Amino acid sequence: MEVQIFGLKKSSETRAALRFFAERRITTHFVDFTVRGPAKGELQRFAQKFGVGKLIDSTSRRYQELGWGAARYSDETWLDRLVDEPAVLKMPLVRWQQQLTVGAAETIWKGWIQGAP
């Protein structure tokens, strides 16, 4: 079993996800958005499942700094903005095979581990 974790190393939620899988000896592939920004195609995969609104962390400091509280963008425009401003994303984005989660989802991750070959 190998999971991909997308996020920011300085995010406590991302560090918690990395720790969760490390404690269970699950191989992880971590993509740090400060090193390599999110690919629009990858964000679209999460947006198709959850909707763009679920990817946005409206409580983040960066979201407030940008003044996006009153913004009314199309989903496509939001995705473009999120590619440029990954600090506004809910962390972490986790993928195992075709399964996806946004944010801390330990209950779901435990289910993945139990169902993994």
C-alpha positions in Angstrom: 0.0 0.0 0.0 1.3 3.5 -0.9 -0.6 6.7 -0.4 0.0 10.1 -1.9 -0.2 13.1 0.5 -0.4 16.6 -0.9 0.0 19.6 1.4 2.4 22.0 3.0 5.1 20.7 5.4 4.3 23.6 7.8 0.6 22.5 8.0 -0.1 20.7 11.3 -2.8 18.6 9.6 -0.4 17.5 6.9 2.2 16.5 9.5 -0.5 14.6 11.4 -1.4 12.6 8.2 2.3 11.9 7.5 2.7 10.7 11.1 -0.5 8.6 10.9 0.7 6.6 8.0 4.3 6.4 9.2 3.2 4.9 12.6 1.4 2.2 10.6 4.4 1.6 8.3 2.5 2.7 5.2 4.7 4.0 2.4 3.9 7.6 1.5 4.7 9.8 -1.4 4.6 13.4 -0.1 4.2 16.3 -2.4 5.0 19.6 -0.6 3.2 22.5 -2.3 6.0 24.9 -1.3 8.4 22.9 -3.4 6.1 21.9 -6.3 2.8 23.6 -6.5 -0.4 21.6 -7.1 -1.2 20.5 -10.6 -4.6 21.7 -11.9 -5.4 18.2 -13.1 -4.8 16.8 -9.6 -7.0 19.5 -8.0 -9.7 18.7 -10.6 -9.7 15.1 -9.5 -10.5 16.2 -5.9 -13.0 18.9 -7.1 -14.9 16.3 -9.1 -15.5 14.2 -6.0 -16.0 16.8 -3.3 -16.7 20.1 -5.2 -14.4 23.1 -5.3 -15.9 24.6 -2.2 -14.7 21.7 -0.1 -11.1 22.3 -1.1 -11.1 25.8 0.1 -10.0 26.6 3.7 -11.9 29.8 4.3 -10.5 30.0 7.8 -6.8 30.1 6.6 -4.8 33.2 7.1 -3.9 33.4 3.4 -7.6 33.3 2.4 -8.3 36.3 4.7 -5.2 38.2 3.5 -6.4 37.8 -0.1 -9.8 39.0 0.8 -11.6 36.2 -1.0 -14.5 36.1 1.5 -16.8 38.0 -0.9 -15.4 36.4 -4.1 -17.8 34.8 -6.4 -15.7 32.9 -9.0 -16.6 30.0 -11.3 -15.3 26.6 -10.3 -12.7 26.9 -13.1 -11.5 30.3 -11.9 -11.3 28.9 -8.3 -9.1 26.0 -9.5 -6.8 28.5 -11.2 -6.6 30.5 -8.1 -5.9 27.5 -5.9 -3.0 26.4 -8.2 -1.5 29.8 -7.6 -2.3 29.9 -3.8 -2.0 26.4 -2.4 -2.0 27.8 1.2 -5.7 28.4 0.8 -6.4 24.6 0.3 -7.7 22.4 3.1 -4.8 20.2 4.1 -4.0 17.4 3.5 -5.2 16.1 0.2 -4.7 12.3 0.4 -5.0 9.7 -2.4 -4.8 5.9 -2.3 -5.6 4.3 -5.7 -8.9 5.9 -6.7 -9.9 6.9 -3.1 -9.6 10.5 -2.1 -9.9 12.6 1.1 -9.7 16.2 2.0 -8.5 17.2 5.4 -8.0 14.9 8.4 -9.9 11.7 7.8 -8.3 9.1 10.0 -11.5 6.9 10.1 -11.5 6.6 6.3 -7.7 6.0 6.2 -8.1 3.2 8.8 -10.7 1.7 6.5 -8.2 1.9 3.6 -5.6 0.1 5.6 -8.0 -2.7 6.7 -9.1 -3.2 3.1 -5.7 -3.1 1.5 -4.2 -6.3 0.2 
